[in-house]
């Protein structure tokens, strides 16, 4: 079974982006990183999707789960593993 598709939007000097990437790597969760450094159009598209331009923004199979604090809370509660297990594989 393929892993769920995880996409994380980041920017270069973002400490929370680095922390989110590290958490995903530590948990051995495959992800696609989309760097929005200097990409005003990309930030605008992100705002259209989630109502904000702040990064990181993390999606699992197209479902927005939020930023680093949200990711960390999901991980700490065990819900991240359940969400990844329940997500349809891409």
DRENPA-3360 file (N, C-alpha, C; in nm, 2 decimals, always signed):
BEGIN
1 = XXXXXXXX = +0.08/-0.12/+0.00/+0.00/+0.00/+0.00/+0.09/+0.12/+0.00 ~ +0.06/+0.22/-0.08/+0.14/+0.34/-0.09/+0.11/+0.43/+0.03 ~ +0.21/+0.52/+0.06/+0.19/+0.61/+0.17/+0.09/+0.73/+0.13 ~ +0.02/+0.78/+0.22/-0.06/+0.90/+0.19/+0.03/+1.01/+0.14 ~ -0.03/+1.10/+0.06/+0.05/+1.21/+0.01/+0.05/+1.32/+0.11 ~ +0.17/+1.36/+0.16/+0.18/+1.47/+0.25/+0.26/+1.58/+0.18 ~ +0.20/+1.70/+0.18/+0.26/+1.82/+0.12/+0.28/+1.92/+0.23 ~ +0.40/+1.98/+0.23/+0.42/+2.09/+0.33/+0.47/+2.21/+0.26;
9 = XXXXXXXX = +0.41/+2.32/+0.28/+0.45/+2.45/+0.22/+0.54/+2.52/+0.33 ~ +0.65/+2.57/+0.28/+0.75/+2.63/+0.37/+0.81/+2.75/+0.31 ~ +0.89/+2.82/+0.39/+0.98/+2.93/+0.34/+1.11/+2.91/+0.40 ~ +1.21/+2.98/+0.34/+1.35/+2.96/+0.38/+1.39/+2.98/+0.52 ~ +1.36/+3.09/+0.58/+1.40/+3.13/+0.71/+1.30/+3.10/+0.82 ~ +1.22/+3.01/+0.80/+1.11/+2.98/+0.89/+1.14/+2.87/+0.99 ~ +1.16/+2.91/+1.12/+1.19/+2.81/+1.22/+1.09/+2.70/+1.24 ~ +0.96/+2.74/+1.23/+0.85/+2.64/+1.25/+0.85/+2.55/+1.13;
17 = XXXXXXXX = +0.89/+2.59/+1.01/+0.89/+2.51/+0.89/+1.00/+2.40/+0.92 ~ +1.12/+2.44/+0.97/+1.23/+2.35/+0.99/+1.18/+2.25/+1.10 ~ +1.11/+2.29/+1.20/+1.06/+2.20/+1.30/+0.96/+2.10/+1.24 ~ +0.88/+2.14/+1.16/+0.78/+2.05/+1.10/+0.85/+1.95/+1.01 ~ +0.94/+2.00/+0.93/+1.02/+1.91/+0.84/+1.09/+1.80/+0.92 ~ +1.15/+1.85/+1.03/+1.22/+1.75/+1.12/+1.13/+1.65/+1.18 ~ +1.01/+1.69/+1.23/+0.92/+1.60/+1.28/+0.88/+1.49/+1.18 ~ +0.85/+1.54/+1.06/+0.81/+1.44/+0.95/+0.92/+1.35/+0.93;
25 = XXXXXXXX = +1.05/+1.40/+0.92/+1.16/+1.31/+0.89/+1.18/+1.21/+1.01 ~ +1.17/+1.26/+1.13/+1.19/+1.18/+1.25/+1.09/+1.06/+1.25 ~ +0.97/+1.09/+1.21/+0.86/+0.99/+1.20/+0.87/+0.91/+1.07 ~ +0.96/+0.94/+0.99/+0.98/+0.87/+0.86/+0.86/+0.88/+0.77 ~ +0.80/+1.00/+0.77/+0.68/+1.02/+0.69/+0.73/+1.09/+0.56 ~ +0.70/+1.02/+0.45/+0.73/+1.08/+0.32/+0.65/+1.20/+0.29 ~ +0.72/+1.31/+0.24/+0.65/+1.43/+0.21/+0.70/+1.50/+0.09 ~ +0.62/+1.59/+0.03/+0.67/+1.68/-0.07/+0.67/+1.82/-0.02;
33 = XXXXXXXX = +0.79/+1.88/-0.03/+0.81/+2.02/+0.02/+0.79/+2.11/-0.09 ~ +0.71/+2.22/-0.07/+0.69/+2.33/-0.16/+0.74/+2.46/-0.10 ~ +0.85/+2.50/-0.14/+0.91/+2.62/-0.08/+0.85/+2.75/-0.15 ~ +0.79/+2.83/-0.07/+0.73/+2.95/-0.11/+0.81/+3.08/-0.09 ~ +0.94/+3.06/-0.06/+1.03/+3.18/-0.04/+1.02/+3.27/-0.16 ~ +0.98/+3.39/-0.14/+0.98/+3.49/-0.25/+0.87/+3.46/-0.36 ~ +0.77/+3.37/-0.33/+0.67/+3.34/-0.42/+0.53/+3.40/-0.38 ~ +0.51/+3.52/-0.41/+0.39/+3.59/-0.38/+0.26/+3.52/-0.43;
41 = XXXXXXXX = +0.28/+3.48/-0.56/+0.16/+3.41/-0.62/+0.13/+3.28/-0.55 ~ +0.24/+3.20/-0.51/+0.22/+3.08/-0.44/+0.15/+3.10/-0.30 ~ +0.19/+3.21/-0.24/+0.13/+3.24/-0.11/-0.02/+3.28/-0.13 ~ -0.05/+3.35/-0.23/-0.18/+3.39/-0.26/-0.27/+3.26/-0.29 ~ -0.22/+3.17/-0.36/-0.29/+3.04/-0.39/-0.31/+2.97/-0.25 ~ -0.21/+2.97/-0.17/-0.22/+2.90/-0.04/-0.33/+2.97/+0.04 ~ -0.34/+3.10/+0.04/-0.44/+3.18/+0.11/-0.58/+3.14/+0.06 ~ -0.59/+3.12/-0.07/-0.72/+3.08/-0.13/-0.76/+2.94/-0.07;
49 = XXXXXXXX = -0.66/+2.85/-0.05/-0.69/+2.72/+0.00/-0.73/+2.72/+0.15 ~ -0.65/+2.79/+0.23/-0.66/+2.77/+0.38/-0.69/+2.90/+0.45 ~ -0.70/+3.01/+0.38/-0.74/+3.14/+0.44/-0.62/+3.21/+0.51 ~ -0.50/+3.17/+0.49/-0.38/+3.23/+0.55/-0.26/+3.21/+0.46 ~ -0.16/+3.30/+0.48/-0.04/+3.29/+0.40/+0.08/+3.24/+0.48 ~ +0.05/+3.22/+0.61/+0.16/+3.17/+0.70/+0.21/+3.03/+0.67 ~ +0.33/+3.01/+0.69/+0.39/+2.87/+0.67/+0.45/+2.83/+0.80 ~ +0.47/+2.70/+0.82/+0.43/+2.59/+0.73/+0.28/+2.57/+0.73;
57 = XXXXXXXX = +0.23/+2.52/+0.62/+0.10/+2.46/+0.61/+0.11/+2.32/+0.56 ~ +0.05/+2.23/+0.62/+0.06/+2.09/+0.60/-0.07/+2.03/+0.55 ~ -0.06/+1.95/+0.44/-0.18/+1.88/+0.39/-0.15/+1.73/+0.38 ~ -0.25/+1.65/+0.41/-0.25/+1.51/+0.40/-0.36/+1.47/+0.30 ~ -0.32/+1.42/+0.19/-0.41/+1.39/+0.08/-0.51/+1.50/+0.05 ~ -0.46/+1.62/+0.05/-0.54/+1.74/+0.01/-0.61/+1.80/+0.13 ~ -0.61/+1.74/+0.24/-0.68/+1.79/+0.36/-0.58/+1.88/+0.44 ~ -0.61/+2.00/+0.46/-0.53/+2.09/+0.54/-0.54/+2.05/+0.69;
65 = XXXXXXXX = -0.42/+2.03/+0.75/-0.42/+2.00/+0.89/-0.36/+2.11/+0.97 ~ -0.31/+2.22/+0.91/-0.26/+2.33/+0.98/-0.11/+2.35/+0.97 ~ -0.05/+2.41/+1.08/+0.09/+2.44/+1.08/+0.16/+2.35/+1.18 ~ +0.28/+2.39/+1.22/+0.36/+2.31/+1.30/+0.30/+2.27/+1.44 ~ +0.24/+2.37/+1.50/+0.17/+2.34/+1.63/+0.06/+2.23/+1.62 ~ -0.01/+2.24/+1.51/-0.12/+2.14/+1.48/-0.06/+2.01/+1.45 ~ +0.05/+2.00/+1.37/+0.12/+1.88/+1.34/+0.17/+1.81/+1.47 ~ +0.24/+1.90/+1.55/+0.29/+1.84/+1.68/+0.18/+1.79/+1.77;
73 = XXXXXXXX = +0.07/+1.86/+1.78/-0.04/+1.82/+1.86/-0.10/+1.68/+1.81 ~ -0.11/+1.67/+1.68/-0.16/+1.55/+1.62/-0.06/+1.43/+1.65 ~ +0.07/+1.46/+1.64/+0.17/+1.36/+1.67/+0.16/+1.32/+1.82 ~ +0.16/+1.41/+1.91/+0.16/+1.38/+2.05/+0.04/+1.31/+2.09 ~ -0.07/+1.33/+2.03/-0.20/+1.26/+2.07/-0.21/+1.12/+2.01 ~ -0.12/+1.09/+1.91/-0.14/+0.97/+1.83/-0.23/+0.98/+1.72 ~ -0.29/+1.09/+1.70/-0.39/+1.11/+1.59/-0.32/+1.12/+1.45 ~ -0.19/+1.17/+1.45/-0.12/+1.18/+1.32/-0.11/+1.04/+1.26;
81 = XXXXXXXX = -0.06/+0.94/+1.34/-0.05/+0.81/+1.29/-0.18/+0.75/+1.24 ~ -0.29/+0.78/+1.31/-0.42/+0.73/+1.27/-0.46/+0.80/+1.15 ~ -0.44/+0.93/+1.14/-0.48/+1.00/+1.02/-0.40/+0.95/+0.89 ~ -0.28/+0.92/+0.91/-0.20/+0.87/+0.80/-0.24/+0.73/+0.76 ~ -0.27/+0.65/+0.86/-0.32/+0.51/+0.83/-0.45/+0.51/+0.76 ~ -0.54/+0.61/+0.80/-0.67/+0.61/+0.74/-0.68/+0.68/+0.61 ~ -0.59/+0.77/+0.58/-0.59/+0.84/+0.45/-0.58/+0.75/+0.33 ~ -0.66/+0.78/+0.23/-0.65/+0.70/+0.11/-0.51/+0.72/+0.05;
89 = XX = -0.46/+0.61/+0.00/-0.33/+0.62/-0.06/-0.34/+0.68/-0.20 ~ -0.23/+0.76/-0.23/-0.23/+0.82/-0.36/-0.14/+0.74/-0.46;
% end
